[in-house]
Amino acid sequence: MTAQKLPKKVNELSDVTAPTVAKWIADDERFEAKWCAPYLYLRFRKVDKFPAWRFRCKFNGKELAPVIIGKYPSLSLADARKETKKLYARVVMGYDVVAEKSDRIKSAIDKRDAEKNAYTVEKLANEYFDRQVVGRIKNSHITRRHIDKDIKPIHHLKVEDVKPKHIDDILQKIVNRNAPTTANDVLRLVKKLFSYAVKRHVIEFNPASNFDISDAGGEEKSRKRYLNAPELAQLFANMRQCKPLGIENALTIKLLLALCVRKQELTMAKWDEFNLDDGLWNLPAIRTKTDAAICIPLAPPVVEWLQELKLLAGASDYVLPARKLQKTMIPHINHSTINRAVVMVQEGIEHFTVHDFRRTARTLLADITTDDVAEKCLNHNRGTYNRNEYFEKRKAALATLADLLVQYETQGHTNVILIKTKLSA
């Protein structure tokens, strides 16, 4: 097909109607140009997926290049004629409509490319995580969670467009969901994140620099909450009655109380760390907060609870394997699984959290053994020169603690005789 010349009598083209155009398309008629109005024609070649409206005219004796004004049927015949009149009016006024069209296309492409290559908060956060967190910070998954959840509302922003107001907004959302500690953690993260951006010469000013903890969760006070004897008995009663809790969660709660370990030290544990026959758990340094490995003696009830979990875990390498497909794709249960479980069993008990289990265990140990042994049970460092592992004493203390928990579970607190005689040194 050859290019269509401008018709000599363009004013005679007004008889073309919308049904006429529709029939051309319905019949799959292909053509280089069919004139539908003065300076307006439709092109529908074999290679075209959709017909295109095109504007073309002469001005000062010069035939101008065609301008695509839209696709049919997205742009109707009536609307195409309106656009044609507007374009012709601009031509008469001396505007170069062809160049304007090219400029608009170039501007759209430039904008698309700029958006595609923009250095957004999401890109900054991912880069920061890969370079500054992975392999350097323990429990890096917590930082990853804050990136993916807490600062997600500003992921789409260009780094240079982030203002203090944006920082305040994400902090207040966290505070409003009653998570002040998380708000403080996120504030520390965004300060480091944008300091990294300043160091990389991406921005000159850190939008989070003027914020302090009073703008987030406030001063964090050390918690003193622990569960007393009646509360422990009530906890076990609630666990028996709460069917949604599940066997795995119930066993995990008992293990956290009996072993004195941190939540993630247990939820991330693998079976190759355990020797159930000898009653030992070799917790590696890489997974402890204090960077100190410890061999934890396992009391008989604890071994039984772990054997139950092993049956439930099947072929998994993890003591507490993931129970469903998770966004994070981690092979063990999510950090929040036990948090949610604990919420289920608080009826009749003053509010407590998973973190209070270690304090509860430490309080019970105070009536069972010496402070040095109790602190070692929690894997606390009691001083540079005190490297005693107290293994046998810890074994005895943890066995007494486990028996005490079993009595709370089976008999309630009124029948429990708390051992107050400290074990001999």
Secondary structure, DSSP 8 states (H G I E B T S, - for coil): -------S-GGG-TT--HHHHHHHHHTT--EEEEEEETTEEEEE-TT-SS-EEEE--EETTEE---EEEEETTTS-HHHHHHHHHHHHHHHHTT--HHHHHHHHHHHHHHHHHHHHH--BHHHHHHHHIIIIITTTSTTHHHHHHIIIIISGGGTTSBGGG--HHHHHHHHHHHHHTT-HHHHHHHHHHHHHHHHHHHHTTS-SS-TTTT--GGGTT-----------HHHHHHHHHHHHH-GGG-HHHHHHHHHHHHH---HHHHHT-BGGGEETTTTEEEE-GGGSTTS--EEEE--HHHHHHHHHHHHHHTT-SBSSB-SS--TT--SB--TTHHHHHHHHT-TTS----TTHHHHHHHHHHHTTS-HHHHHHHTT----TT-----HHHHHHHHHHHHHHHHHHHHH-GGG-----S----
